[in-house]
Amino acid sequence: MTALILINITVHRARHRGPFTAGTVTLLRLTAVVLLTGAAADLVAENARIALSERLGGGSTNLLGYPVGWVFGAFICFVVAEMIKRGVLLSRELEAVI
């Protein structure tokens, strides 16, 4: 939920202030960190579920699900942040020329 709120704030700010700002880059990086934190929490929860299932004698499999979606989302946020950062640098360079 936090990542969705951050993405909403990022889109809102990009619409009103322009997409190529340092604030947009910061918000996208923060969103990526939140998603990576979600991936870590998902791994911890999955390990806890497996340990509890084994302790209670349940017939659970020990297959650990990797949070690929969380990590992929974070990767996409980092990539878009770097592309926008490059746009910010090019925009500043263009302003210096004109």
Disulfide bonds with the S-S distance in Angstrom:
none
